[in-house]
Amino acid sequence: MKIHIPKIALRCCLLFILFSIDSSAQPQAAHDLVFTKLATRWDEAIPLGNGMLGALIWQREGNLRFSLDRADLWDLRPMEGLHRPEFSYDWILQQVKKQDYKPVQQYFDEPYEHWPAPSKIPGGALEFAIDNLGEVKAIRLDIAEAIL
């Protein structure tokens, strides 16, 4: 005896399976960032933000520091050597295929050794004295809710 399953039923089952898999891939507590002490360097700080506005939370010289920033704060002064015909993905790809990456480094890295722009501008910071608050026991950044 041959069983016939309508295509619509098969599609519904596949969609149900796909949506079930997707829901289990959402952030869980095991994915949270957990620390036993505050970072003492900005590049190890706790990140908070929404893509446009952000903060790094860390300890600096006995203070709790919130380094504040916006994605659109840039020093865009014109800089010599940054407008070349080689500045394209295709040109870089050619250099990689030729295994000659040195020209890419010369054109893209070396100008920043000599000129300050364009560069990211920090937005500002808030600092709070924490000497009297006691020792940090735990810090948890809830990835699903984006809260500390």
N, C-alpha and C positions, 0 to 999 in steps of 0.2 A: 504494500500500500504506500503510495507516494503522498507526502504532505505538502500542501501548497501554502506558503506564507506570503501574504500580500506585501508588495514593496513598501507601502506606507508603514506597515507594522514593523518591518525590518529597519526602516529609517528612524522611526520613533525609538526603537530599542537602542540603536547606535547613538542617537542624540542623548538619550538618558545616560548611557555609559560614559560618554564624553563629558557631560555636565557633572556627573558624579566624580570623575577623576579630577576635574578642574577644582571642585570645591575642596578636595582634600589637599590641594597644593597651596592653599592660602597660608599666610604666615601664622606660625604657632608659637607658643611660649618658648619652645626649644630654639627658636630662631632669634630670640631677643639678644641684645648686646648686654652682657653682665660684667661688671667690674667690681673689684674690692677696694679700689682707691681711685682718686681723681687723677686724670692724666696731667703731666707736668709740661707737656709740649703741645703746641697747637695742632700738629699733624697727627696726634694720637687722641685728640679731644672727642667728646661725645657730639655727634652731629644731630642737629634738629633743623627742619626746614620744609618748605613746600615746593622747592625748585626755583623760586624767584627770590624769596627772602629766607635767610638762614642764620644759624648761630652755631658756633663751636663752644662747648662748655668744658672748661679745664681750670687747673689751678696754676696761678702765676704769682710768685713772691708772697705767699700767704693769703692771697685773695682768690675768691671764686670769680672767674672771668667768663663773660659771655661776649665772644667776638662776633659782632653783628655784620652781616653782609647782604648785598643784593647782587643778583646775577648780571645786572646791566651797568654796574659801576666799573668803567674802564677808562684808562688814560689812552686816548686815541690820537695823540699827536702824530703827525706824519713822521715816518722814519725812512732813511735812505736804505735802498737795497731790498725792500719788501715787495716791490711791484716789478716782478720779472715774468717773462713768458714761461719760465720753468715752473712757476707756482701752480701746478695742476696735479691732480691725482695720477693722470696718465704718465707724466714725466717721472714722478716718484716711482711708480710701478716699473717703468723702464730701467731705472737705476737699480732697483731691487733685483730684477731679472738679470741684469749685467753683473750683479754682485759688486756694484760700485756705489756704496751708500755715502761715501765721503762728500761728494758734491751736495747731497741733500743736507747733511750736517752743516756744511759751510754756508749754504743759503739760508737755512732755517734756524740754526742754533747760534752761530757766531754773531749775527747782528745784535742779539740780546746781551752779548758780553760787552758791547761798546755803547749801546744806546738804551735809555730807560723805557721806551715806549714801543709798541703798545703794551700795556701791562694792566693787571687787575688792581683795583684800588680797594683797600679794606674800608668797610663802611663805618666802623666805630666799635666801641666796646663799653660794657658795663662791668664794674668790679665791686665786689662786696667782701669785706673782711670776714674771714671764717675762723680766726684763731680761737674764739670763744665758743665755737659750736661743737667742738669735740671731734673725734676721729670718724672718718667715713666708714660705715660698715658694709654698705652695698649700694651699687648704682645699677639700675636696670632700665634700659631703653626698650620699651614695648614697641616692637616693629609693626604689629598689626594696627595699633592705635596711634603710633607716633607720639607717645608721651613718656615722660620720666616718672 
